Amino acid sequence: MSRLRLSGRAAGTPFQGEANLVVSPLRVDLFMTPRTLSRKQSNALIDARLTFQNGVRGSMVDVTSIRLNGVLRVAKVVSVTDSKLTVRFDRAAVVALLPPGSHIDVPMTVTGTARGVPFSASDVIRVVP
């Protein structure tokens, strides 16, 4: 929370005021594809569709700030439409991030910034051998 102080003149009349300024976290939904990832399949594309709420547009996102599970950078921007941004991650790099085991549900988290405001969104994918 920050304290905002404002003063100036409006129509020749001086004004001043102050208030607490609270910036709410961005609301973002994440949908990862494929929903089930085979460690052995070599041609699967790993896409993350981010859907932003409350007037945030996909074009407002700094793509260079995006990370998958805090580490992996975006390999390619697939599409940007209104409130949605779809990005692609390198499959081999994603598989390297996965914990050992098979037939497990793995949480995936995408973080980044939109106009300097941080966001975080999570989804779960199924991992099979």
LOMI-23918 format. One record per residue: residue in one letter; x, y, z of N, C-alpha, C, O in turn. Coordinates in steps of 0.02 Angstrom, whole numbers, plus 50000, padded with zeros to 5 digits. Layout:
N
aXYZXYZXYZXYZ
...
***
This chain:
129
m500434994250000500005000050000500455006250000500965006450035
s500275011149961500635017449956500175023149972499575022849963
r500475028449997500095034550012500155039049952500705040649930
l499595041249924499575045549866499395052549889498885053649922
r499805057449871499665064449886499605068149821499995067149775
l499095072349817498945075849755498775083049771498405084449818
s499045087749731498855094749739498905098049670499245095649626
g498555103549663498555107149599498015112349597497755114549649
r497845114249537497315119149526496835116549474497035113649424
a496195117449486495675115649439495205121649432494915123849481
a495155124149371494735129949357494935135849402494505139549426
g495595136549415495845142049454495805141149529496035145449567
t495525135749552495445134449623495955129249645495995123849616
p496335130849698496825125849721496475119949756495945120649786
f496785114149750496525108249785497115104149809497675104649783
q496995100049859497485095249883497125089649918496575090449944
g497445083849919497145078149953497645072449956498175072649925
e497465067449993497885061549998497445055550013496895056150041
a497695049749995497325043550005497815037750001498365038449976
n497595032050025497975025850018497845022949949497265022649927
l498365020849916498315017849850498485010449855499035008649876
v498005006249837498104999049840498054996349769497554997349735
v498584992949746498574989849680498414982449689498794978749720
s497854980449661497644973449666498054969149619498254971449565
p498194962949638498554958549592498144957249529497524957249530
l498494956249474498144954749412497824947849416498124943149443
r497224947349390496884940849387497004937849319496834940649267
v497324931949321497514928449259497354921149265497484918049316
d497064918349212496934911149209497444908049161497634911149111
l497664901949177498154898349136497854891849113497544888149152
f497934890349048497724883849021498314881148980498474883748927
m498614875749006499194872648973498954867248925498474863648940
t499284866648869499174861048823499854858348802500314862248791
p499914851848795499384846848805499204846048878499604847648923
r498614843448890498384842148959498754836148988498864835749048
t498924831348945499324825548964499964825748923499944825948862
l500534825548957501174826048923501554819448930501674817048986
s501724816548873502134810448873502864812448870503074816448828
r503254809548915503974811048915504304808548851504814811348830
k504034803348820504334800248762504134803648696504514803248647
q503574806848694503334809948632503764815948615503834820548656
s504064816048557504534821348541504244827148503504564832348496
n503644826448477503374831748435502824835848469502514840048436
a502704834848532502164838448566502374845748577502934847148600
l501934850248562502054857348575501794858948644501284856348665
i502154863148681501954865048749501734872348747502144876848744
d501074873348750500804880048746500484882048812500214877848849
a500514888448827500184891248886499744896948862499974901848834
r499084896248874498614901548856498444905448920498154902748967
l498634911748920498494916148977497894920448960497874923648907
t497394920549004496804924748994496774929749051496724927949109
f496814936149033496834941549082496134944449094495724944649049
q496024946449156495374949149176495424956849185495974959649183
n494864959949193494804967049213495154971849165495504976549186
g495074970749100495324975549051496054974949032496294978848991
v496404970249060497104969149041497114965448975496764960448966
r497514967948928497544964948862498194960948855498694962548887
g498184955848814498774951748803499364955848776499944954248790
s499214961048738499734965348710500094969548763500624972348749
m499814969948824500124973748878500674969748914501044972548954
v500734963348899501204959048934501904959848905502004959948844
d502394960348949503094960248930503294952948922503444949548972
v503304950548861503434943448848504114941248875504194935548895
t504604945748875505264943948901505254942748976505734939849003
s504734944849011504684943749083504374936949101504414934849158
i504074933649053503704927449067504194921749081504694920749047
r504024917949134504404911949153503914906349169503394907449199
l504104900349149503724894349169504094891249228504684889849225
n503734890249282504004887549344504624891449367505094888549395
g504614897949355505144902349379505794902149341506264905749358
v505834897949289506474896749256506444897749180506834901549151
l505984894249149505994893449076505694899549040505144901749057
r506064902148991505834907848952505404905548893505424899748873
v505014910148867504574908848810505004907548748505484911148735
a504834902348710505174900948647504854904748589505194906748542
k504194905648594503834908748538503164911448562502834908348604
v502964917248536502284919748547501854916748492501994917548433
v501324913248513500884909948465500334914648441500204915248381
s500014918148489499494922848470499364927848526499484926548585
v499114933748505498904938948552498234941548527498194944348472
t497704940548567497044942948547496694945548609496604941948658
d496494951848607496134954948662496434953148730496994955248745
s496074949348770496304947848838496714941448842496874939148897
k496884938548785497254932148785497944932848753498054936548706
l498404928948782499074928348756499264921048759499224917948812
t499454918148702499674911248700500404911148682500614913948632
v500794907648725501514907148714501714899748712501354895448737
r502284898448681502524891648675503204890948710503614895548709
f503294885148743503924883648776504254877748742503924873448714
d504914877648744505304872248716505134865748752505204865248813
r504924860748715504694854448744505234850948785505104848848842
a505834850348758506374846948794506544850548859506694847348909
a506514857148858506654860948919506104859948971506244859649031
v505474859448948504924858148995505004851249026504934850449087
v505144846248985505234839449011505804839249062505754835649112
a506334843049051506894843249098506684846249166506994844749217
l506174850449166505934853449228505494848749269505394849849329
l505234843549238504734839249271505064834949325505634832749318
p504694833849379504954829349431504954822149407504594820549359
p505344817849438505344810849417504674807549432504284809749474
g504544802149396503924798449407503484798649345503584802649299
s502994794249346502524794049290501814793649317501704791849375
h501344795449275500644795749294500554800149356500234798349405
i500854806149350500804810949406500514817549380500594819249321
d500184821149425499944827749409500484832749431500734832449487
v500664837249385501204842049398500944849149392500674851049340
p501014853149446500804860149441501294864049397501904863249402
m501014868249354501404872549311501194879749326500604881249329
t501684884149337501534891149353501894895649303502484894849291
v501514900349276501794905349231501764912049267501244913949293
t502344915449268502384922149299502624927049246502904925149194
g502514933449260502744938649215502474945349238502234946049294
t502524950349194502254957049209501854959649150502004958149092
a501344963549167500944967149117500964974449137500694976349189
r501284978549096501394985649111501704986549180501524991149217
g502184982249196502554982849258502234979749319502544979449372
v501614977349312501264974249368501354966649363501194963749312
p501604963449416501724956249413501084952149412500574954149439
f501124946349380500574941649382500844934549390501434933249377
s500404930149412500564923149420499934919149407499394920949432
a499994913749369499414909449355499654902249354500214900849332
s499224897749377499424890649383498904886049351498314887649347
d499154880349329498744875049301499094868449319499654868449344
v498764862949307499044856349321499004852149257498494851949224
i499574848849241499574844249184499724837249210500004836449264
r499534832349171499664825349187500284823149150500344824549090
v500744819849183501354817449151501344809849150501234806549201
v501454807049091501474799749082502134797849051502494802149025
p502314791349054502964789349027503024790748952503544789348922
***
